[in-house]
Amino acid sequence: MPPRTLPGLTFGLLLTAATGTIASTPTPDKLAELAASDAWLTLGHYHPDTLGSGHTSQADDASFFLAEDGDSDPRAELQATIDAITAPVTGDPNDHARCQFPARDAWIRSHLELPQPAVNCTDFNDWKGDLNTRAVTMVFAASYLNSPSSMFGHTFLRLDPPKEDGETNLLLANTISYAADAAEHDSEILFAYRGIVGGYPGITSVRPYYEMVKVYSDIENRDLWEYELNLTQDEVDQMLAHTWEIRNRNFDYYFFDENCAYRLLALIDVARPGTQLLDEVSTHAIPSDTIRWIVDRNLVADVTYRPSSATKVEHALESLDSHERQLSAAIANGYVQVDDAEVQSLSESSKANVLDATYDYVRHQTQAEDWPRDFAAPLSHNLLVARSQLDDQPSIGPPERPEVRDDQGHDTMRVGVGAGYTGARHYTELSLRPAYHDLLDPPAGYRPGAQLQFLRLDTRLYSDHQEVQVERLVGVGIRSLTPRDAFFTPLSWQVSFGGRRSEMPDGDRIFTPYLEGGAGGTWRLGSGLRALAIVTGDLEISKHMRRGYDIAPGVDLSLLHQGDQISLMTGVRSKAWIVSDQHREDRLYLEGSWHLGRDYSVKASLERKHHYDRYETLWQLGFRAYF
Amino acid sequence: MKKLIAGAILLGASSMAFAQPGCGVGAMVWKGQSGIAPHVLAATTNGIFGNQTFGMTTGTLGCQTNESVQSMAMYMDSNIDKVARDMSRGSGENLETLAVLLGVDEADRGEFSRLLQDNFASVFPNADTTSDQAVDAIVTLLEKNERLSKYVA
C-alpha cells in the first residue's frame, strides 16, 4: 500500500524548507518580483500582450481567477491568491483556495512565510491518491496519414504508479489529455475550421491508458512512443496539483498553437520552473517538435516503443515463411479450414505462428475493412480454440523498435535555394516550407510513402530581366502511397491545392489557382523500391482561359526509392486538358535527393516536357536545409 | 494496492457505453467494426474526449460483489478480443492485466495462465460468447482450482 497523500500543505512545507529566500510578509517589492516571475506567469497561464507591456492569461474561464481582473493583472491575482490561501476556513473545506489551487499554494509558500490555516482537502487528496503517481510519461501517437486532423501526431501524459512489484501495470495507469471538446456529429471540415479559429472549448481529461491504447494503437493503427520524464516526486506532485487547478476549466482550443501538445508543455513548465518549454512555441506546436524540445532539455529518462496492431500484424506476417504466408492468407479468406490436414500437418511451432498471425490479421481486417461478423467471428473462434491446444509455444515476438524515432527525423521547417532552367529562361529559386515532409526529404523517422506539405512557397528570380515571380504556393499537399500485397490492399491517394504557374497557348506562364487529386495503387518491387499507378484529375481557374477554367484527367506512373543516403523518383505524367483548350501535356521526369545527414539535402531534377506541341528540357539543382 | 487499482479502473468506467459489466450483459466477443466511423475517431487525435473528466462517478455495479472481479469484468468488456487472444496463447499483456486486477501473486501467474489456456474452449464455448459469460466461466474455473480459488473468494 503506497502512502496516502497528505494534505496540500505538506509539500508546501517541504519546498519552504528547501529554499532560502523567504520573506515573512510580502513587501510591495517582493510581491512585484514574485508576480513578474516566470513561475507565477506559468501558473496563471499568462502571456505577454502583443501590444503593450501587460500580460493576459490564456485561461478562458472566470473561475480560474480569484481577483476580479485576474486574467490581465498577474499581481492582483497573486495578492488575491495570498489573501485567499491565508483566509480562515469557512464552510466546505474543499472550496477553500488551498484546496482549489494547491499548486499556487505550494509555490507561494516556498517564497513567503504565511499563516497556514489548517484545511483538509479531501477531494484533492482522494483524487491524488487514486492517481497514485510516481512518474510521468509523455506519450506520442505517431502520425496517421489517412486522417488530416491527425497528421502531426498527438501527445498526452501518462501517470505511472510506483514500480514496486508485479502489480504495477501500465495499461491500468491513467492518462491526462488536453483536447477539443467537439460535438461528435461535427464533420471533419467543420472540426478543422472551428479548430483553427478557436470555436471549441479545450478540456483536460483523465482516462485509463488501455483506452488510449485501444483508440490509437488498435483502431487508428498509430505506433505509440512513451517518453518517461525524469521528474522528481515533488515535481510530479506539483504537476498533479496544477492539473487539479485547471481540470474542468476552459482554455479555448486552437489546432496550430494552443493545441493538445501546448497545454501539456505548460504542465511540465509548472512541474519544473525554469524549463520554459512554452517559449519554443511560436506560430505552431507540432507534437513531434514538442517531443524534440523535451528531449533537448534533458527531461527524458527512458523511451519505450509500443507498436500499433497494424505494425504487429505486418510483423507477424513477415516472420512467416512463404508457405506459411500462403496458408495464412488461405485460412483468412476461407479457402482452408483451421482443422484441415494442411494446417494440422505443420510442426507445433509453425502452427502456432500461423494461427497467431492469421488471428491478428483477421481482427485487423474486421476492424479496418469491415469484414462481416458472421464470417470473421466463427473463424476467430476456431483459430483461438486451435491455438489454445498448443502448450508452451511462444507467440511471435514484438516488432523491433525502429532505429530512428519520430522525433529524430529531420526538422519540419525546410528552406531551399537552387538554380534552374525552364526550357526558355534561367532562374534562381527560394523555397520555404513551414511543414512537414515530402517523399524526397530524408525518410528516417517518417512513414514511408507519406507526404504532407503545408504552405510551401517557391519564388523565382529570372536572370534575364531580374524579374521576381511566385512559381508555386502549395496550401496543402498530401500523398499517401502504401503498398498493396496479398494481405493488405490500401488505396493510394493524393490531393493538393494552391496556386501555380500554368502555361497558356501563347506561351505566357500565368499564376492560377489549382486543385488536383488522384487515386490508385502502390506495389513493392523488391526492397526499397515502389511502383505506383495513379489516376489523376486537375482543375485550374484563370480568366486567361477561354472558359475561365480547365479540367484535365490524367495518369501518373512512377517508381520511388526512399533511402537514407539517396531518394529517387522517376516516371511519366500525362494529362489531357479538355475544356478551354484541348491539348495534351506529357512529362517524363527524374528527381533525386542526396541526404547529407538529416539536416541537409542536395536536390536535383530533370524533366522532358511536351506541351502545346513544344518539347522542352527543364532542370533544377538546389540545396535544402531543415530547421 | 489491489483496492487502488480497482478504484483506478472503475474511474474509467463511466466513459464506457454499456450498463453494468459483471451483471450478465457485457460485450460480445469479436463483434466486428465497433460502429465508430473512422472520421469520428480521427477527431480524437486532437481529441474529442472531453466530457469524461475528473469527477467521475463509479456508478453502482450491482451484480458481481467482489471488487476485483468487477474490475476484471470492466476490463474484459472493453478489451475482450485481446484478452481472448492472450488467453489462447497462454501469455501476453492483457492476460497479465487480468492477473493484476484479480490480485494474483506472481508465483501463481504461471498456473493462472495455464489454467485459462487449457480451458479456453469452456471460457469461450462459441463465437457469440459475451464478456460476462466469459467472466462467470473464469470465476467458476478459479473457484474449482485449489491454488487460485482464494483470488475470487
Chai-1 contact restraints between the chains, C-beta under 6 A:
chainA,res_idxA,chainB,res_idxB,connection_type,confidence,min_distance_angstrom,max_distance_angstrom,comment,restraint_id
A,M1,B,M1,contact,1.0,0.0,6.0,A-B,restraint_1
A,D130,B,G7,contact,1.0,0.0,6.0,A-B,restraint_2
A,D130,B,A8,contact,1.0,0.0,6.0,A-B,restraint_3
A,N132,B,L4,contact,1.0,0.0,6.0,A-B,restraint_4
A,S147,B,A42,contact,1.0,0.0,6.0,A-B,restraint_5
A,S149,B,A42,contact,1.0,0.0,6.0,A-B,restraint_6
A,S149,B,T45,contact,1.0,0.0,6.0,A-B,restraint_7
A,S149,B,N46,contact,1.0,0.0,6.0,A-B,restraint_8
A,S150,B,A42,contact,1.0,0.0,6.0,A-B,restraint_9
A,S150,B,T45,contact,1.0,0.0,6.0,A-B,restraint_10
A,H154,B,T45,contact,1.0,0.0,6.0,A-B,restraint_11
A,G166,B,E106,contact,1.0,0.0,6.0,A-B,restraint_12
A,E167,B,M1,contact,1.0,0.0,6.0,A-B,restraint_13
A,E167,B,V100,contact,1.0,0.0,6.0,A-B,restraint_14
A,N169,B,T97,contact,1.0,0.0,6.0,A-B,restraint_15
A,N169,B,V100,contact,1.0,0.0,6.0,A-B,restraint_16
A,L171,B,T97,contact,1.0,0.0,6.0,A-B,restraint_17
A,L172,B,I5,contact,1.0,0.0,6.0,A-B,restraint_18
A,L172,B,A8,contact,1.0,0.0,6.0,A-B,restraint_19
A,L172,B,I9,contact,1.0,0.0,6.0,A-B,restraint_20
A,S177,B,G47,contact,1.0,0.0,6.0,A-B,restraint_21
A,A179,B,G47,contact,1.0,0.0,6.0,A-B,restraint_22
A,A179,B,F49,contact,1.0,0.0,6.0,A-B,restraint_23
A,A179,B,G50,contact,1.0,0.0,6.0,A-B,restraint_24
A,A180,B,N46,contact,1.0,0.0,6.0,A-B,restraint_25
A,D181,B,G50,contact,1.0,0.0,6.0,A-B,restraint_26
A,A182,B,A43,contact,1.0,0.0,6.0,A-B,restraint_27
A,A182,B,I48,contact,1.0,0.0,6.0,A-B,restraint_28
A,E188,B,H39,contact,1.0,0.0,6.0,A-B,restraint_29
A,F191,B,A43,contact,1.0,0.0,6.0,A-B,restraint_30
A,I203,B,G50,contact,1.0,0.0,6.0,A-B,restraint_31
A,S205,B,F49,contact,1.0,0.0,6.0,A-B,restraint_32
A,S205,B,Q52,contact,1.0,0.0,6.0,A-B,restraint_33
A,S205,B,T53,contact,1.0,0.0,6.0,A-B,restraint_34
A,V206,B,F54,contact,1.0,0.0,6.0,A-B,restraint_35
A,R207,B,G12,contact,1.0,0.0,6.0,A-B,restraint_36
A,P208,B,G12,contact,1.0,0.0,6.0,A-B,restraint_37
A,V215,B,T44,contact,1.0,0.0,6.0,A-B,restraint_38
A,I219,B,L41,contact,1.0,0.0,6.0,A-B,restraint_39
A,E220,B,L41,contact,1.0,0.0,6.0,A-B,restraint_40
A,R247,B,F54,contact,1.0,0.0,6.0,A-B,restraint_41
A,N248,B,T53,contact,1.0,0.0,6.0,A-B,restraint_42
A,C260,B,N46,contact,1.0,0.0,6.0,A-B,restraint_43
A,R363,B,D81,contact,1.0,0.0,6.0,A-B,restraint_44
A,T366,B,G32,contact,1.0,0.0,6.0,A-B,restraint_45
A,D370,B,Q33,contact,1.0,0.0,6.0,A-B,restraint_46
A,R373,B,G32,contact,1.0,0.0,6.0,A-B,restraint_47
A,A377,B,W30,contact,1.0,0.0,6.0,A-B,restraint_48
A,A377,B,A127,contact,1.0,0.0,6.0,A-B,restraint_49
A,P378,B,A127,contact,1.0,0.0,6.0,A-B,restraint_50
A,S380,B,W30,contact,1.0,0.0,6.0,A-B,restraint_51
A,H381,B,A127,contact,1.0,0.0,6.0,A-B,restraint_52
A,L384,B,A84,contact,1.0,0.0,6.0,A-B,restraint_53
A,L384,B,S88,contact,1.0,0.0,6.0,A-B,restraint_54
A,V385,B,A121,contact,1.0,0.0,6.0,A-B,restraint_55
A,R387,B,S88,contact,1.0,0.0,6.0,A-B,restraint_56
A,S388,B,S88,contact,1.0,0.0,6.0,A-B,restraint_57
A,S388,B,Q117,contact,1.0,0.0,6.0,A-B,restraint_58
A,S388,B,F120,contact,1.0,0.0,6.0,A-B,restraint_59
A,S395,B,R89,contact,1.0,0.0,6.0,A-B,restraint_60
